[in-house]
Amino acid sequence: MASRMAGIEPAFPCPLPLEEVPARFRELIGLDAIPEQVDFTAAGTAVEDGLALTRLRYRNCLGESIHAIAILPAERSGTLAGVVCTNGTSSTAEDVAHPLYHRKTPHRGPLYGWGREMVRRGFAALTFTPKGASARRGTLEAWEEEQKLLLPFGRSQLAVVADEAVRAARVLGAMDGVDAGRIGLTGMSLGGWTSWLGMVAAPWVKTAAPIAGGLGTMRANIDHGLVWRHSSFAFVPHMLRYFDHPQLIAATIAPRPFMMVAPLADEDMPSDGVDVFVDYVSRVYAQAGVPERFLVRRPPGHHVFTMQYFEWAVEWFERWL
């Protein structure tokens, strides 16, 4: 269904060459430089079923205290690659760190325990509840008010999400037994956004595997997507004057390895926008001589995190981390 904005063109269009996109994106969302070292505190470690769970606190760029859970094997030798595992809007870090890897229902609701399962597959993991998740944002009215009040300062909630993801990756990389040079990011829905935003913001992140993370084109989403499913944080002011998601990912992530899952009937990702995204970004990777580093899985299905999608993410990290 076409929106009221379908067909509108950007004011003062000024398409940018790819080399200018990273700096402009940081400016548009108000993303400050992220420190190389992130202070964090640990509140103790519990060993459960052979896994060591450490509860942590660190602060984001707004000074907010973020609760995170680092998960590592209780007994290990050598160093492990690390994966930041981030939940979707209606889920929490506690769900990701649930003792049992399972789904309560096949076609709706979150996947539970997949952070611990990532560790059982040979990685270290860290999970946190990102800004924008229901458990943190309060009412939708309060969430929108915060976005409104940040904008005059040249800041946005999108920048805070990116900041939290990169700080989480820094914290995970600082844990004993984790190789800071082999860090990946993954997550579902809002967690998918968090994953690719973190990789956009941090050139040292090795790879990411967002699942149903909203990538495609902003233009397709505005023209005929279900825009009511997204708060205003997803719509970056002025962005379409300069570039869209394909150019952003090509300019900031390529040629690093990048995989995403885009279900064909995903309510948050219009399929024709994903077509445009895949065509553009795959050509950039091919021109760089590394087409194997870019993979888009397009299964049938809707906006849900299945165990198959998790398996694809694990396979990707086994290959590239």
Rosetta silent file (secondary structure, phi, psi, omega in degrees, C-alpha in Angstrom):
SEQUENCE: MASRMAGIEPAFPCPLPLEEVPARFRELIGLDAIPEQVDFTAAGTAVEDGLALTRLRYRNCLGESIHAIAILPAERSGTLAGVVCTNGTSSTAEDVAHPLYHRKTPHRGPLYGWGREMVRRGFAALTFTPKGASARRGTLEAWEEEQKLLLPFGRSQLAVVADEAVRAARVLGAMDGVDAGRIGLTGMSLGGWTSWLGMVAAPWVKTAAPIAGGLGTMRANIDHGLVWRHSSFAFVPHMLRYFDHPQLIAATIAPRPFMMVAPLADEDMPSDGVDVFVDYVSRVYAQAGVPERFLVRRPPGHHVFTMQYFEWAVEWFERWL
SCORE:     score description
SCORE:     0.000 S_00000001
   1 L     0.000  128.545 -177.954    0.000    0.000    0.000 S_00000001
   2 L   -71.454  142.429  177.879    1.409    3.361   -1.051 S_00000001
   3 L   -89.185  171.887  178.154    2.028    5.925    1.681 S_00000001
   4 L   -65.796  -18.478 -178.882    1.153    9.606    1.573 S_00000001
   5 L   -97.098    1.310 -177.972    4.846   10.300    0.857 S_00000001
   6 L   -58.259  131.646  175.992    5.103    7.908   -2.104 S_00000001
   7 L    88.651  -10.797  179.534    6.763    9.570   -5.062 S_00000001
   8 L   -67.744  146.681  179.594    8.068   12.606   -3.197 S_00000001
   9 L  -108.198  152.425  179.506   11.605   13.640   -4.132 S_00000001
  10 L   -63.434  144.793  171.747   14.324   14.893   -1.772 S_00000001
  11 L   -77.512  140.104  178.112   14.784   18.609   -1.331 S_00000001
  12 L    49.612   55.406 -177.825   18.184   19.879   -2.484 S_00000001
  13 L   -62.354  139.876 -179.223   19.380   16.444   -3.671 S_00000001
  14 L  -150.027   71.685 -178.578   23.142   15.988   -3.538 S_00000001
  15 L   -55.397  134.245 -175.069   24.145   12.339   -4.133 S_00000001
  16 L  -100.891  147.068  167.755   27.538   11.711   -2.583 S_00000001
  17 L   -65.453  153.122 -172.618   30.458    9.627   -3.824 S_00000001
  18 H   -57.335  -34.106 -177.105   30.951    6.599   -1.614 S_00000001
  19 H   -66.794  -17.425  179.268   34.089    7.954    0.028 S_00000001
  20 H   -96.249   -8.017 -175.304   32.076   10.836    1.503 S_00000001
  21 H   -67.390  -45.940 -175.776   29.210    8.715    2.845 S_00000001
  22 H   -56.199  -48.218 -178.372   30.731    7.516    6.182 S_00000001
  23 H   -65.623  -38.893 -179.421   31.443   10.992    7.538 S_00000001
  24 H   -67.486  -38.463  178.892   28.086   12.337    6.378 S_00000001
  25 H   -63.309  -44.694  177.689   26.199    9.461    8.003 S_00000001
  26 H   -59.072  -39.751  178.809   27.942   10.062   11.322 S_00000001
  27 H   -66.511  -43.252 -176.349   27.027   13.727   11.030 S_00000001
  28 H   -63.602  -39.002 -178.113   23.395   13.026   10.143 S_00000001
  29 H   -95.250   -8.604  178.784   22.786   10.756   13.125 S_00000001
  30 L    75.684   44.024 -177.240   25.117   12.595   15.502 S_00000001
  31 L   -92.727  109.696  177.009   27.486    9.725   16.190 S_00000001
  32 L   -71.779  164.892  171.626   30.465   10.828   18.282 S_00000001
  33 L   -60.659  137.701 -177.932   33.794    9.032   18.270 S_00000001
  34 L   -99.377  131.016 -175.080   33.505    5.895   20.398 S_00000001
  35 L   -61.916  148.468  178.999   36.322    5.310   22.899 S_00000001
  36 L   -71.560  -27.666  176.239   38.802    2.545   22.238 S_00000001
  37 L  -120.507  133.241 -178.150   38.494    1.416   25.842 S_00000001
  38 L  -117.029  121.637  177.484   35.148    1.186   27.622 S_00000001
  39 L   -70.586  138.123  176.147   35.012    1.086   31.400 S_00000001
  40 E  -147.315  157.782  177.410   32.753   -1.589   32.812 S_00000001
  41 E  -121.584  144.676  178.312   32.050   -3.171   36.160 S_00000001
  42 E  -107.960  136.298 -178.017   31.323   -6.806   36.891 S_00000001
  43 E  -104.055   21.351  178.779   28.785   -7.822   39.528 S_00000001
  44 E   112.698  157.584 -177.995   29.936  -11.394   39.871 S_00000001
  45 E  -122.944  135.416  175.723   30.050  -14.581   37.852 S_00000001
  46 E  -117.411  138.799  177.173   27.785  -17.615   38.122 S_00000001
  47 E  -102.288  123.576 -178.563   28.572  -20.992   36.581 S_00000001
  48 E  -135.277  119.591  175.302   25.570  -22.783   35.140 S_00000001
  49 L    53.864   42.542  176.721   25.676  -25.977   33.100 S_00000001
  50 L    81.934    3.716  179.995   29.324  -25.503   32.204 S_00000001
  51 E  -116.724  141.634  177.796   28.947  -21.839   31.234 S_00000001
  52 E  -101.074  117.011 -179.531   30.235  -18.805   33.128 S_00000001
  53 E  -107.514  119.582 -179.605   27.759  -15.888   33.110 S_00000001
  54 E  -113.716  122.739  178.300   29.140  -12.518   34.234 S_00000001
  55 E   -87.692  130.096 -172.076   26.764   -9.617   34.779 S_00000001
  56 E  -125.854  161.203  170.958   28.265   -6.310   33.694 S_00000001
  57 E  -134.229  134.318  169.009   27.492   -2.605   33.626 S_00000001
  58 E  -141.804  168.757 -177.402   28.820   -0.002   31.224 S_00000001
  59 E  -112.478  145.186  176.695   27.590    3.442   30.158 S_00000001
  60 L   -89.123 -174.230 -175.366   26.484    4.655   26.740 S_00000001
  61 L   -67.694  -16.032  176.054   27.189    8.057   25.173 S_00000001
  62 L   -93.631    0.212 -178.428   24.261    9.597   27.080 S_00000001
  63 L    85.023    6.218  179.280   25.611    8.343   30.396 S_00000001
  64 L   -75.200  141.705  179.698   22.898    5.715   30.757 S_00000001
  65 E   -83.951  125.170 -176.682   23.880    2.543   32.594 S_00000001
  66 E  -107.618  128.664  175.404   23.611   -0.554   30.391 S_00000001
  67 E   -90.249  129.614  179.392   23.177   -4.029   31.838 S_00000001
  68 E  -134.428  159.714  177.559   24.976   -6.756   29.897 S_00000001
  69 E  -128.313  117.020  173.522   25.665  -10.459   30.341 S_00000001
  70 E   -92.241  137.180 -177.375   28.934  -11.977   29.150 S_00000001
  71 E  -128.026  123.721  177.946   28.830  -15.741   28.547 S_00000001
  72 E  -138.059  160.150  172.517   31.924  -17.912   28.192 S_00000001
  73 E   -60.559  141.054  179.167   32.738  -21.571   28.747 S_00000001
  74 L   -66.144  -32.854  176.226   33.509  -22.162   32.415 S_00000001
  75 L  -123.940  127.771 -176.787   36.590  -24.127   31.394 S_00000001
  76 L  -154.555  160.033  173.158   38.548  -23.093   28.327 S_00000001
  77 L  -132.728  144.341 -177.759   42.027  -22.918   26.866 S_00000001
  78 L    76.698 -168.319 -178.943   43.254  -20.338   24.399 S_00000001
  79 L  -112.956  152.289 -178.344   41.188  -17.437   23.175 S_00000001
  80 E  -113.278  149.011  165.649   37.750  -17.399   21.587 S_00000001
  81 E   -68.283  150.292 -177.871   36.151  -15.244   18.934 S_00000001
  82 E  -116.536  145.133  178.233   33.354  -13.143   20.414 S_00000001
  83 E  -129.335  123.233  172.064   29.824  -12.444   19.195 S_00000001
  84 E   -81.867  121.101 -174.016   27.573   -9.681   20.495 S_00000001
  85 E  -112.866  112.550 -170.183   24.055  -11.194   20.479 S_00000001
  86 E  -118.557  134.144 -176.510   21.283   -8.594   20.620 S_00000001
  87 L   -76.803  169.135  174.629   17.564   -9.100   21.135 S_00000001
  88 L   -87.047 -175.606 -171.856   14.643   -7.554   19.279 S_00000001
  89 L   -57.819  -43.787 -173.122   12.215   -4.910   20.486 S_00000001
  90 L   -92.295    6.160 -177.499    9.941   -7.157   22.518 S_00000001
  91 L  -113.733 -177.234 -178.641   12.726   -9.308   23.960 S_00000001
  92 L  -143.434  168.763  174.244   15.531   -8.788   26.494 S_00000001
  93 H   -60.775  -33.882  178.793   19.093   -9.814   27.235 S_00000001
  94 H   -62.953  -36.557  176.633   17.677  -12.218   29.807 S_00000001
  95 H   -65.166  -42.857  179.914   15.770  -13.990   27.029 S_00000001
  96 H   -63.350  -35.479 -179.249   18.943  -14.272   24.931 S_00000001
  97 L   -93.045   13.935 -179.936   20.790  -15.696   27.953 S_00000001
  98 L   -57.136  143.469 -178.560   17.947  -18.079   28.895 S_00000001
  99 L   -61.426  -29.120 -174.749   19.229  -21.507   30.034 S_00000001
 100 L  -109.467  124.768  175.617   17.147  -23.364   27.438 S_00000001
 101 L   -79.682  111.432 -174.819   17.563  -22.814   23.704 S_00000001
 102 E  -167.873  168.183  168.147   13.985  -22.930   22.388 S_00000001
 103 E  -117.682  138.321  176.462   10.985  -21.224   20.851 S_00000001
 104 L   -77.384  -36.831  177.399    7.693  -21.096   22.741 S_00000001
 105 L  -134.675  150.660 -173.170    5.691  -20.804   19.517 S_00000001
 106 L   -73.915  -29.056 -168.071    6.872  -21.487   15.951 S_00000001
 107 L  -121.117    4.684  177.978    5.705  -18.325   14.183 S_00000001
 108 L  -153.854  160.770  179.690    5.666  -15.488   16.729 S_00000001
 109 L    82.104  170.311 -173.457    7.569  -14.277   19.754 S_00000001
 110 L   -78.862  165.691  167.512   11.317  -14.400   20.445 S_00000001
 111 E   -91.317  131.744 -176.770   13.887  -17.133   20.223 S_00000001
 112 E  -103.666  147.651  169.629   15.175  -17.950   23.715 S_00000001
 113 L    75.047   10.272 -173.798   18.612  -19.029   24.884 S_00000001
 114 H   -76.337  -18.530  173.006   20.453  -18.407   21.652 S_00000001
 115 H   -67.756  -45.302  176.064   23.235  -16.447   23.365 S_00000001
 116 H   -64.475  -37.991 -179.949   24.140  -19.467   25.473 S_00000001
 117 H   -64.265  -34.670  176.646   23.793  -21.660   22.403 S_00000001
 118 H   -59.513  -38.286  179.615   26.307  -19.447   20.587 S_00000001
 119 H   -71.170  -38.700  176.673   28.799  -20.239   23.346 S_00000001
 120 H   -61.980  -23.727  178.846   28.049  -23.954   23.126 S_00000001
 121 L   -87.411    2.984  172.501   29.003  -23.648   19.443 S_00000001
 122 L   110.158   11.543  179.923   32.481  -22.417   20.338 S_00000001
 123 L  -115.925  162.994  162.891   32.241  -18.640   20.732 S_00000001
 124 E   -89.403  152.909 -177.847   32.242  -16.157   23.581 S_00000001
 125 E  -139.044  153.530  170.711   29.085  -14.047   23.724 S_00000001
 126 E  -139.836  135.195  178.257   27.772  -10.857   25.238 S_00000001
 127 E  -128.390  145.634  176.200   24.157   -9.753   25.256 S_00000001
 128 E  -147.324  156.252  178.079   22.508   -6.501   26.309 S_00000001
 129 L   -88.417  112.407 -171.143   19.047   -4.990   25.953 S_00000001
 130 L   -76.785  161.029  174.241   19.494   -2.173   23.411 S_00000001
 131 L   -58.844  134.769 -176.925   18.021    1.286   23.486 S_00000001
 132 L   104.010  -20.872  175.909   14.584    1.147   21.881 S_00000001
 133 L   -67.090  149.238 -176.350   13.629   -2.239   23.299 S_00000001
 134 H   -55.918  -35.418 -176.408   10.312   -2.227   25.143 S_00000001
 135 H   -68.934  -17.355 -178.411   12.002   -3.062   28.450 S_00000001
 136 H  -110.893  -29.005 -166.811   14.055    0.143   28.301 S_00000001
 137 H   -83.269  -15.014 -173.069   12.120    2.765   26.389 S_00000001
 138 L    73.949 -142.075 -179.080    9.019    3.134   28.559 S_00000001
 139 L   -76.034  158.059  175.524    5.981    4.339   26.635 S_00000001
 140 H   -62.130  -33.316  178.953    6.074    4.974   22.905 S_00000001
 141 H   -64.675  -41.853  178.635    5.215    8.599   23.668 S_00000001
 142 H   -66.577  -37.991  178.824    8.284    8.940   25.910 S_00000001
 143 H   -63.169  -46.052  179.496   10.432    7.272   23.256 S_00000001
 144 H   -67.729  -35.482  178.136    9.265    9.681   20.557 S_00000001
 145 H   -63.601  -40.540  178.160    9.697   12.656   22.880 S_00000001
 146 H   -61.899  -44.367  178.117   13.315   11.702   23.503 S_00000001
 147 H   -59.654  -44.085 -179.893   13.986   11.492   19.759 S_00000001
 148 H   -59.618  -41.946 -175.984   12.364   14.902   19.266 S_00000001
 149 H   -79.211  -23.882  176.214   14.474   16.503   21.976 S_00000001
 150 H   -72.970  -33.486 -171.577   17.750   14.952   20.804 S_00000001
 151 H   -59.855  -40.587  178.058   17.435   16.269   17.252 S_00000001
 152 H   -61.416  -20.456  177.410   18.095   19.969   18.012 S_00000001
 153 H   -88.766    3.581 -177.278   21.422   18.849   19.488 S_00000001
 154 L    74.194   22.334 -178.372   22.287   17.052   16.260 S_00000001
 155 L  -119.459  165.580  179.831   21.894   13.686   17.971 S_00000001
 156 L  -150.453  160.286  175.268   19.560   10.746   17.481 S_00000001
 157 H   -64.665  -29.795  178.372   18.540    7.505   19.109 S_00000001
 158 H   -60.925  -39.227  177.374   20.046    5.693   16.108 S_00000001
 159 H   -65.485  -36.733  179.893   23.459    7.020   17.119 S_00000001
 160 H   -67.144  -39.824  177.050   22.917    5.790   20.673 S_00000001
 161 H   -60.086  -46.718  178.157   22.034    2.317   19.370 S_00000001
 162 H   -61.201  -43.819  179.719   25.243    2.260   17.300 S_00000001
 163 H   -59.897  -45.887 -179.055   27.234    3.545   20.264 S_00000001
 164 H   -63.459  -37.983 -179.648   25.866    0.872   22.600 S_00000001
 165 H   -65.198  -44.992 -178.715   26.669   -1.887   20.097 S_00000001
 166 H   -67.525  -40.332  177.699   30.273   -0.782   19.637 S_00000001
 167 H   -63.687  -38.149  176.338   30.779   -0.352   23.384 S_00000001
 168 H   -61.233  -41.462  178.524   29.363   -3.851   23.897 S_00000001
 169 H   -64.823  -38.770  176.782   31.877   -5.172   21.362 S_00000001
 170 H   -63.230  -44.570 -179.833   34.680   -3.344   23.173 S_00000001
 171 H   -62.690  -45.568  179.499   33.604   -4.816   26.512 S_00000001
 172 H   -60.765  -42.656 -179.679   33.407   -8.334   25.074 S_00000001
 173 H   -65.263  -21.341  179.619   36.837   -7.945   23.501 S_00000001
 174 H   -88.024   -6.870 -179.701   38.262   -6.925   26.882 S_00000001
 175 L   -72.201  143.146  175.913   37.053  -10.080   28.641 S_00000001
 176 L   -59.151  131.770  178.020   39.669  -12.645   29.624 S_00000001
 177 L    91.874    2.815 -179.172   39.762  -15.421   27.056 S_00000001
 178 E  -114.122  134.952  177.210   38.313  -13.341   24.172 S_00000001
 179 E   -84.675  108.668 -176.685   40.249  -12.335   21.060 S_00000001
 180 E   -66.005  -14.852  177.660   39.500   -8.620   20.561 S_00000001
 181 E   -88.225   -2.077 -179.999   40.510   -8.943   16.918 S_00000001
 182 E  -130.344   74.065 -179.850   37.741  -11.476   16.198 S_00000001
 183 E  -117.734  132.550  175.547   34.474   -9.821   17.170 S_00000001
 184 E  -124.358  165.307 -178.499   31.173  -10.210   15.304 S_00000001
 185 E  -130.170  138.465  174.293   27.685   -8.817   15.809 S_00000001
 186 E  -151.596  161.901  178.618   24.297  -10.414   15.288 S_00000001
 187 E   171.972  168.636 -176.582   20.702   -9.964   16.351 S_00000001
 188 E  -110.416  135.221  174.495   17.088  -10.045   15.278 S_00000001
 189 L    60.204 -115.817  174.890   14.930   -7.049   14.273 S_00000001
 190 H   -55.442  -37.304  175.528   16.094   -4.175   16.522 S_00000001
 191 H   -64.751  -30.534  174.329   19.042   -6.439   17.312 S_00000001
 192 H   -68.119  -45.146  173.257   19.679   -6.684   13.573 S_00000001
 193 H   -55.069  -46.992 -179.327   19.718   -2.890   13.303 S_00000001
 194 H   -57.469  -38.648 -177.035   22.096   -2.830   16.259 S_00000001
 195 H   -67.255  -51.811 -177.719   24.396   -5.295   14.494 S_00000001
 196 H   -73.115  -31.631  175.068   24.820   -3.499   11.198 S_00000001
 197 H   -63.416  -40.309  177.481   24.931   -0.074   12.858 S_00000001
 198 H   -62.622  -40.312  179.760   27.735   -1.315   15.087 S_00000001
 199 H   -70.689  -36.233  174.760   29.682   -2.592   12.097 S_00000001
 200 H   -59.131  -42.055 -173.469   29.084    0.684   10.236 S_00000001
 201 H   -81.741  -18.525 -172.739   30.450    2.616   13.220 S_00000001
 202 L  -127.138   98.749 -179.632   33.430    0.369   13.999 S_00000001
 203 L   -60.945  -18.381 -178.107   35.868   -0.478   11.185 S_00000001
 204 L   -86.022  -12.817  174.154   37.592   -2.981   13.498 S_00000001
 205 L   -66.367  130.255 -169.896   34.500   -5.204   13.889 S_00000001
 206 L   -77.782  -39.276 -177.378   35.273   -8.183   11.685 S_00000001
 207 E  -160.521  165.970  175.700   31.797   -9.235   10.561 S_00000001
 208 E  -146.611  155.635  179.242   28.070   -9.010   11.259 S_00000001
 209 E  -140.245   73.142  178.225   25.006  -11.127   10.561 S_00000001
 210 E   -68.690  141.890 -179.234   21.830   -9.070   11.086 S_00000001
 211 E  -117.274  118.807 -178.501   18.586  -11.030   10.943 S_00000001
 212 L    50.143   46.972 -173.440   15.475   -9.201    9.696 S_00000001
 213 L   -96.531   22.258  170.693   17.307   -5.980   10.551 S_00000001
 214 L    82.129    1.144 -179.179   15.450   -3.555    8.311 S_00000001
 215 L   -77.762  146.678 -178.444   18.029   -3.234    5.534 S_00000001
 216 L   165.943 -111.832  166.930   16.844   -2.711    1.975 S_00000001
 217 L  -135.605  140.436  173.713   16.088    0.856    0.992 S_00000001
 218 H   -62.551  -33.840 -178.359   14.585    3.584    3.111 S_00000001
 219 H   -61.573  -46.159  179.209   12.860    4.760   -0.051 S_00000001
 220 H   -63.835  -38.054 -179.637   10.929    1.509   -0.531 S_00000001
 221 H   -64.896  -40.643  178.953    9.940    1.485    3.124 S_00000001
 222 H   -69.675  -42.530 -175.182    8.573    5.024    2.882 S_00000001
 223 H   -66.483  -44.175 -175.608    6.835    4.460   -0.457 S_00000001
 224 H  -150.893   18.006  174.916    4.964    1.268    0.389 S_00000001
 225 L   -82.415  173.260  177.398    6.337   -0.309    3.576 S_00000001
 226 L   -86.804   76.375 -170.493    4.436   -0.701    6.822 S_00000001
 227 H   -64.361  -21.709  179.444    5.856    2.522    8.216 S_00000001
 228 H   -66.825  -16.102  179.086    3.660    2.363   11.313 S_00000001
 229 H   -77.708  -13.016 -177.540    5.838   -0.525   12.511 S_00000001
 230 L  -113.917  138.694  169.924    8.833    1.814   12.899 S_00000001
 231 L   -77.784  174.828 -175.028    9.279    4.732   15.243 S_00000001
 232 H   -66.765  -15.730 -178.526   10.864    7.898   13.890 S_00000001
 233 H   -60.246  -25.496 -176.006   14.336    6.752   14.967 S_00000001
 234 H   -79.379  -14.031 -173.974   14.532    4.610   11.816 S_00000001
 235 L  -109.473   96.828 -173.064   14.041    7.547    9.432 S_00000001
 236 L   -73.901  119.713  179.381   17.245    9.594    9.371 S_00000001
 237 L   -55.451  134.152  175.134   16.530   13.248    8.555 S_00000001
 238 L    75.123   -6.508 -170.563   18.018   14.393    5.208 S_00000001
 239 H   -58.636  -42.474 -175.208   19.543   10.984    4.435 S_00000001
 240 H   -70.565   -8.366  170.637   17.825   10.472    1.083 S_00000001
 241 H   -66.875  -28.340 -169.340   19.306   13.740   -0.149 S_00000001
 242 H  -115.119  -39.712 -174.797   22.683   12.000   -0.123 S_00000001
 243 L  -169.927  171.502  174.630   22.387    8.186   -0.132 S_00000001
 244 L  -127.467 -175.335 -175.609   20.263    5.207    0.892 S_00000001
 245 H   -55.066  -40.497 -179.055   21.061    1.954    2.686 S_00000001
 246 H   -58.958  -44.135 -179.579   22.862    0.281   -0.265 S_00000001
 247 H   -68.004  -35.375  179.523   25.372    3.126   -0.545 S_00000001
 248 H   -63.110  -48.378 -178.539   25.800    3.262    3.234 S_00000001
 249 H   -68.662  -39.160  177.963   26.690   -0.405    3.561 S_00000001
 250 H   -61.856  -35.561 -174.702   28.896   -0.321    0.460 S_00000001
 251 H   -84.486  -25.457 -171.698   30.808    2.668    1.837 S_00000001
 252 H  -113.853  -25.756 -176.563   31.207    1.593    5.459 S_00000001
 253 L  -108.000  -47.051  178.074   31.162   -2.223    5.623 S_00000001
 254 L   -59.515  141.200    7.712   32.459   -3.540    2.286 S_00000001
 255 L   -97.681   20.723  176.799   34.767   -5.352    1.746 S_00000001
 256 L   -65.975  153.372 -179.714   34.468   -6.862    5.261 S_00000001
 257 L   -63.198  134.902 -176.798   32.372  -10.064    5.462 S_00000001
 258 E  -148.779  126.234  178.063   28.662   -9.305    5.856 S_00000001
 259 E  -127.574  142.180  173.811   25.655  -11.620    5.898 S_00000001
 260 E  -140.947  153.540  175.927   21.999  -10.809    6.423 S_00000001
 261 E  -108.926  122.981 -177.663   18.720  -12.712    6.544 S_00000001
 262 L  -129.037   85.357 -179.594   15.837  -10.989    4.753 S_00000001
 263 L   -55.115  140.809 -172.311   12.676  -13.159    4.773 S_00000001
 264 L   -62.644  -29.683  179.602   10.664  -12.617    1.619 S_00000001
 265 L  -108.379   22.945  179.745    7.482  -11.680    3.499 S_00000001
 266 L   -62.023  125.131 -176.155    9.187   -9.727    6.293 S_00000001
 267 L   -67.343  -18.972 -177.189    6.812   -6.942    7.268 S_00000001
 268 L   -99.245   -2.185 -173.595    9.703   -4.555    7.993 S_00000001
 269 L  -137.035   87.495  178.611   11.671   -5.077    4.777 S_00000001
 270 L   -52.369  130.479 -170.184    9.811   -4.509    1.465 S_00000001
 271 H   -61.800  -35.888 -178.965   11.127   -7.152   -0.897 S_00000001
 272 H   -69.555  -29.896  174.287   11.743   -4.809   -3.826 S_00000001
 273 H   -67.221  -37.917  175.902   13.893   -2.611   -1.596 S_00000001
 274 H   -65.336  -37.951  176.588   15.933   -5.659   -0.635 S_00000001
 275 H   -55.742  -48.058 -179.727   16.292   -6.446   -4.370 S_00000001
 276 H   -62.253  -44.223 -179.794   17.823   -3.018   -4.959 S_00000001
 277 H   -59.070  -51.114 -176.534   20.070   -3.394   -1.915 S_00000001
 278 H   -62.452  -43.926 -178.877   21.365   -6.828   -2.936 S_00000001
 279 H   -60.308  -46.294 -176.346   21.994   -5.793   -6.545 S_00000001
 280 H   -68.995  -51.489 -173.678   23.985   -2.703   -5.573 S_00000001
 281 H   -68.817  -37.276  179.458   26.013   -4.133   -2.682 S_00000001
 282 H   -63.476  -35.129  177.511   26.821   -7.423   -4.417 S_00000001
 283 H   -66.423  -37.202  177.798   28.308   -5.479   -7.334 S_00000001
 284 H   -64.222  -43.795  178.137   30.532   -3.518   -4.930 S_00000001
 285 H   -66.276  -38.870  178.828   31.835   -6.735   -3.365 S_00000001
 286 H   -64.477  -41.924  179.398   32.362   -8.278   -6.803 S_00000001
 287 H   -65.180  -28.382  177.036   34.298   -5.226   -7.972 S_00000001
 288 L   -80.850   -4.591  178.335   36.478   -5.543   -4.854 S_00000001
 289 L    81.077   15.497 -177.901   37.233   -9.150   -5.858 S_00000001
 290 L  -132.610   55.396 -177.093   35.568  -10.676   -2.755 S_00000001
 291 H   -60.839  -25.839 -178.422   32.004  -11.655   -3.754 S_00000001
 292 H   -70.534  -11.581 -179.060   32.041  -14.516   -1.236 S_00000001
 293 H   -85.120   -3.967  179.928   32.140  -12.018    1.638 S_00000001
 294 E  -122.989  122.766 -178.121   28.586  -10.809    0.989 S_00000001
 295 E  -139.485  130.219  174.422   25.629  -13.145    1.498 S_00000001
 296 E  -121.526  118.832  175.782   21.908  -12.438    1.710 S_00000001
 297 E   -91.587  129.953 -176.919   19.616  -15.288    2.727 S_00000001
 298 L  -128.162   70.586 -179.332   16.039  -14.786    1.502 S_00000001
 299 L   -74.950  160.438  168.523   13.878  -17.569    2.907 S_00000001
 300 L   -66.016  153.300  177.071   10.090  -17.589    2.712 S_00000001
 301 L   130.703  174.840 -173.863    8.490  -16.326    5.874 S_00000001
 302 L  -108.414 -162.602 -173.443    7.681  -13.327    8.013 S_00000001
 303 L   -82.728   82.201 -178.548    9.376  -11.236   10.708 S_00000001
 304 L  -150.784  148.730 -178.666   10.409  -13.973   13.122 S_00000001
 305 L   -95.760  105.439 -178.579   13.710  -15.405   14.410 S_00000001
 306 L   -96.556  164.111  176.895   13.810  -19.095   13.554 S_00000001
 307 H   -65.327  -29.583  176.602   16.366  -21.705   14.585 S_00000001
 308 H   -63.926  -41.241  179.012   17.347  -22.029   10.921 S_00000001
 309 H   -62.980  -39.440  176.940   18.305  -18.361   10.827 S_00000001
 310 H   -61.113  -43.072  179.374   20.439  -18.882   13.920 S_00000001
 311 H   -59.851  -39.940  178.298   22.197  -21.810   12.217 S_00000001
 312 H   -62.930  -40.476  178.213   23.011  -19.584    9.244 S_00000001
 313 H   -63.918  -43.721  178.559   24.529  -16.987   11.561 S_00000001
 314 H   -60.381  -45.472  178.685   26.636  -19.639   13.313 S_00000001
 315 H   -57.976  -40.830 -179.447   27.866  -20.968    9.958 S_00000001
 316 H   -64.698  -45.988 -179.469   28.844  -17.443    8.937 S_00000001
 317 H   -68.249  -35.753  175.525   30.788  -16.799   12.124 S_00000001
 318 H   -61.150  -32.175 -179.077   32.501  -20.191   11.907 S_00000001
 319 H   -79.226  -40.927 -167.964   33.711  -19.171    8.463 S_00000001
 320 H  -108.933  -10.207  175.428   34.746  -15.575    9.113 S_00000001
 321 L  -105.655    0.000    0.000   35.692  -15.392   12.802 S_00000001
